[in-house]
Amino acid sequence: MDLPNITVFRYGPDESRVFLNDAHLIGVLEHSSGEEQVRVSFYGPSGQRFALPQARGITDAVTSIIIAALHYDYRPHEIAVGYFTPCGYGIWCPTCHVAGTALSRYYNDRVEAEERAVGDHEDLYGQPAVLVPKPGRLAPDSAPPNAWPTTDHDRT
């Protein structure tokens, strides 16, 4: 069994981001200096965010994200470039659209859009992408087994 390649990057004084195989954003950790508790957000393959229980320290937080990520198959998002008036050319990602994420980067011409779309999708949304003529979407993510309950009714 191959273990996942997990990388944690410090992103500002109170935030760290967790990546799978240096490509897929799978978690965000919110931590304040001097506090032991870490707020943990997990991101599934489609980019949907799920809250995980708070952890005691960075190591426990990353461990809970790895446990959640093992339940999914991470693949690049399929994207296309299209013309969106009056903004110009933009990225169309059906996976991000279904997950409720708006891709807000526009380009003046199609050539620039096609050259930058894959890299910009990854920079903006933390998920790798592949440019295809007719993109399909990844299935919506269901919550991982260790996710925090989503409603007060679920918490009882």
N, C-alpha and C positions, 0 to 999 in steps of 0.2 A: 504494500500500500504506500503510495506517495503522499507525503505530508504537504499541505499547502505552503506556498511561499508567502509569508505575511511580512509586511513592512509598515512600521509606524513612523509617521512624520509629524513633528511638532508644527502646528499651524497657528502661530500667535501665542501669547502668554497663557491662555486658558483653554486651548483646544489642540487636539491631536487627531490626525486622520489615519485610518487603517486601510491599507490596500492589499488586495490579493493578486499575486503574480505581477506586481508593479503596474497594474492596469486598472483593476476594478476597485472602486471605492466601496468598501464593505462596512465601514463604521466611522463614527465621529465620537470622540471622547471630549467631554467638557469637564475641566478640572481647575480648581482655583488653588493658588499657592497656599500651602499650609493646611489644606483640607484633604482628608483621606478619601472621602466619598467622590466617586466619578459618575457623572451621568453618561449613559451609553445609548447611542443610536446605531441601529443596524440597517444596512441597505441591501436589499435583495438584488437579483440580476436585472430587474426592470428599473431599478433606481428607487423603488418604493421604500419609504423609511418606516422602521418599527422601533419603538422604545423597548429597550431591555431593562431589567432591574438595575438600580444603581449598584456599583461595585466598590469594593474596598481596595482602591489602588489601581494603577494602570495595568499591571499584570493580570489581575482578575477581570478587568474590563475587556482586555484583548482576548482573554480566554473565552469569555462569553460570546464575543463576536465570532471567534473561530468555530465554536460549537454551533452557532446559528448558521454560518456559511457552509458547513459540511452538508446541510440539507438541500443544497441548490447546485445547479449546473450553470456556471457563469460563462456566457458567450458574448461576443461583441453585438452591439445593437446594429441592426440594418438601417441605414439612412439613405436619403436621396436629397438632391438639390432641386428646389423649385422656385418659381417666381411668385413673390407675394407683394402685391401692390398695396400701398405706395412705397413700401420699404425697400424693395429690390429683391435680390435673390436670398434665399434662406435655407436652413437645414430642415428637412422633414424627417422626424423620427417617430414612427407610430408607437414604439414602446414607451418613449418618454411622454408622448401625448396621452396615452391611456393611464400612465402613472400620475398625470396631472402636472407635468413639468413642461413649461413653455420654453422653447428654444428661441432666445431673443437676440441672436446675432445675425445681421444682414450684411450683404455684400453688393457692390455696385454692378458687378458683372458675373456671369456664370463661370468663367474660367477661374476667377479668384475664389468663388464659392466652392468649386470642386477641389481646388488645391488645398483649401483650409478647413473644409467641413469635418473631416475625420479628427484632426488634431484639436479643433475648436470644440467639438462635441465632448471629447475626453477632458479638455481643460475646464469647460463650463459645468459638466455634470458628473465627472468622475467615472464615466463608463466608456470603454473603448468602443469603436464603431467601425463599420465597413461600408463603403459607398457601393450601392447596388441600384439598378434601374427601377425596380419595384420592391421597396422594402416591406418585409413582413414584421410582425411584432412578436416579442417574447410574451409568453403567457403572464398575466398578472401574478404577482407573488402572493402566496398565502403567508400568514405570520409564522415565524419559526416557533418551534415548541417552547423555547425559553423566552418568548416575548412577554412584555408586560401586558396585562389585560387591557383591552381597549375601552371598556366601559365600566362604570361603577358596578353594574350588574355582574360582570365577569369577575370582579374582584372578590366576591363573597364565596 
